[in-house]
């Protein structure tokens, strides 16, 4: 009976964490009357989109046993690329395709360096973090890239307090989560990702094309980061090469809080989405409490440490 109970607790952990965070911030005070309103939850869901879409790509990487520290810089780079293309008169569909491909190109470079050269993902993506950030500043001439207007601006808007419709970005994130969960759990590609993260040597002996698989994983994750960059552009309504500094930590934290293991082989899309929502609720509630930014960062840092500690405990029990 212990194993099913432990499995149930592991699966329900992210939901319980989200419930605890919501309850804590929902306790009525003079500064928190707005927290439980529909409009505030619409804001929270919209604020979740960028981290959630990024977390989908990071889930693939972490489940495969890797890591990507360049996600935040990739988001900044693709947001600048999108803004420059809008300046040139490109429509939403071409901009979307170009931005996703730009993110995929960065991921492809990461995957090729990691897989073909057999280098450590931490070091490679740390280097790419600087390259992508520098490229974003170079393309933007070290300043924000502004444009007149674009339909893309409406994808992340929450300006109308009387509208009950959720922004398009929220629905895109939900749709992508469903698609990602299906192919991660129901396709050969998804099973190979879990096999790679569980034991790379065994996966190779079982005929899994490890080199091609790693390249595909990082390239696909890069496409997710590119799309997150487009949503960042829609939210700010400008391309900013200095944006999303440290966002990769929020993205990684969302995946780990959702139950994924840094050792690889474990993780779910639903857990990552709940983790992203927990991060958004923490930031939203902290802002309504009037807590300073540094205090919010301390809280989120402690949550990350707690999530990694729980992961270590799970790994220890699994090993024993």
N, C-alpha and C positions, 0 to 999 in steps of 0.2 A: 504493500500500500504506500510505502514511502516514496517510491519513484514517481507514480502518477501525481501525488500531492506536490512533490518538488517541481515537477514539470508544470503543473497548474499554477503554482506560485511564480515560477519564472515567466510564464506567459502573461500572467495577470499583473506582474510587477509594474510595468510601464503605466497601465491603466490606474493602478492604485496610486502611483506617484502623481499622475495628472490630477486625480481626484483630491489628493491631499493638498496640492498647490492651489487648486481652485477654491477649496474650502477655506484655506488660510487667508487668502486675499478677499474672500467673499464675506468675512465677518464684518458686519456693518459698523462703520465709523463715519465721521464727518467727511473724510477724504476719499471714502470708497463707495459712495452711493452709486457711482457710475459703473462700477465693475461688472455687475450682473446684468447690465442692459444688453439688448440685442445689438445695438450699434457698436458697443465696445467689443463684443464677441466677433462682430464682423471685422473690426480693426485687428483683433488678435489673429483671426484666420488669414487676413491679408498679410500681416507681418510675418506669418509662418511660411508663406509661399516660397520665398527665396531660399531659406534654410532647408525647407522640406524638399524642394527640387534638387538642391545640392546634395542632400542626404540620400536621395535615391541613388545617385551616382556613387557616393561614398560607401553606401551599403554593399554594392557590387565589389568595390575594392577591398573593404575590410573583411567581408566574408571570404574573399579569395586569399586572405592573409597579407594584404598590402596596406599601404597608407598613401595619402596624397596631401601634401602640405601646400600645394599650389592652387587649391580650389578658390580661395579668396582673390588671389591675383588674376586667375583666369576669368573670374566674374567681372573684375574691374576692366580687364583687357577687352572682353567681349562687349561690355557696355559702351566703351569708347568706340569700338568698331561699329556698333549699331547706330550710335549718334552720328558718326561721320557719314554713314550711308544714308541716314535720314536727311542730313544736310544736303546730300547730292540728289535728293528727290526720290529715293527708292521707296516703294510701297511696303506695307507690313509683311506680306508673304516673302518677298525676296530678302528683306532684312532678317526675318526669322531664320530662313534657311542659311544665310551667310553667317549669322552669329552662332548658330548651332554648329556649323562646319568649322568655324574658327576655334570654338571650344574643343571640338573633336580633334582638330589638328594638334593642339597643345597636349591633349591626352594621348594622341598617337605618338608624339615625341617621347612622352614619359614612358609609355608602354614599351616602345622600341628600345630605349636606353636600358630599362629595367630587365626586359626579357632577353634581348639579343646580347647585350653586354654583361648581363648577370650582375648588375649593380644593385646596391641596397635602395629600396624605394624611398626611404626617409631622406637619404642624401640627394638622390636625383630630383625628387619633387621639391626639396628645399632650394636646390639650385634653380629649378623652373619657377619657383615663387619669385625670385629676384628677376629672372629674365622676363616673365610675363608682366610684372609690375613696371619694369623699365620700358618695355615695349609699349605699354599703355600710356606712359608719360611721354614717350617719343611721338606716338601717333597723335596725342592730344596737345602736343607742343607744351607739355607741362602745365596745362590749365584745363578747366572744364570745357566740354564741347557742347555748346547750346544749339538749339534749333527752334524754328518757329512753332510748329505744332505737328502732331502725328496721331493717328488713331491708336497707336500703341500706348499712348498716355492713359487711355481709358481702361487698360487691362488691370491696373492696380489701384484704381481710385476708390476712396471711401468717403468722398466729400459730402455726399447727400445723406443727411441723417434721417430723411423720410423714406429713403429707398430700402426695401428689404432684400433686393437682389444682391447676391454676392458678386464680387468682381470676377472677370473671366480668368484671372490668374489662379484663383482658388479652385475653380472647376478643372483647369488644366492640370494642376498639381494632383487633384484627386484622380483624374483619369490616368495620368502617368503612373501613379502609385498602383492602380489596379493592373495596368499592363505589365509593369515591372514585377509585381508579385506573381502574376501568372507565368511569365517566362522564366522567372527565377526558380519557381517550384515545379513547373509542369513541362519544361523542355530539357533536352539533352544539354544545351548550353548552360542552363541554370544548375543542373546536377554536376556538370564539370566544374563550375565555380566553387560549389561546396566541397567537391573532392579535392580541388587544388588547395583550398584553405585548410582542409583537415590534415592532409599529408601530401606535400608536393611530390616526394619521391615515389610514393605508392601510386599517386595519380599518373605519373609518367610511366610507371611499369604497367599500368592498366590500359595504356594506349591513349591517354588524354594528351592532345597536342599542346603542351604546357606553354611553349614560346608564343604560338599564335593566340592562345587563349588569353595570356597576360596582355598582349598588345590590344586585343579586342576589348578586354575589360576596361583598360585605361582610356581607350579611344571612346568607348560608349559613355563612360563616366564623364569624359570631357564634354560630350554633347549635352549632358545634363547640366554641367556647370555653365556652358554657353547659354542655355535657355534661362538659367538662373540669372545670368548677366543681363539678358534682355528684360527680365522682370525687374531687375535693379534699375535699369534704364527707365522703364515705365514708371517706377515709383518715384525716382528723383526728377524725371523729365529732363535729364541731361546726362551726358557721359562724363563720369568723373574718374580719372586715373588713380585718385587717392582713396577711393571708396573701398569698402569690404576688407579693410586691414584687420586681420585676425578672425575674419568670418569663417575660415577653414576650421578654427577651433570650435565654433558653435556647431558647425556641420558634423564634425567628428563626434562632439559631445552628444548631439542628438542621436547618432547611430549607437553609441555606447550606452546611453541612458535607455535606449529602446531594446537593449538586451543583446546586442552583438558583442562578439569577443574580439579583442585586439590580436588574439592568437590565430584568428581565422576559423572558418568552418561553421560558424554560428551567427545567425542574424535573420531578421525578418523585416519586410518592408513596412508592415503595420507598426512594429515596434519603433522603427526609425521615424515614422510619421508622428507617433505619439511623443517621441523624444523631442522632435522639432516643435510640437505644440507646447510641451512643457517649457522649453526655452522661451517661447513667445509669451506665455502666461507669466513667467517669472519676470521678464523685462517689463511687460505691461503693468503688472501689479506693483512692481517696484517703483515705476514712474508715478503711478497714482498715489503711492505712499509718500512720494516726495523724497525718496532716498537718493543720495548723490550717485553719480555714475560709477565712481570707484567702489561704492558699497555693492552695487549691482554686480560688478565684475567679481568681487570677492565671493558673493553668494554663488554665482554660476561656476566659479572655479572650485568651490567646495562641493558643488553638485557633481562636477566632472570627477573629482577625486573619489567621491563616494561611489559613483558608478563604476569606475575602474577597480576599486576595492571589492565591490560585489562581484565583478567579473572574475577577479583573482580567486575569490572564495568558490565560485562556481567551477572554475578550472581545477581547483584543488580537490573538490568533491568528486569531479568527473575522473580525475586521475587515480583517486583512491578506490 
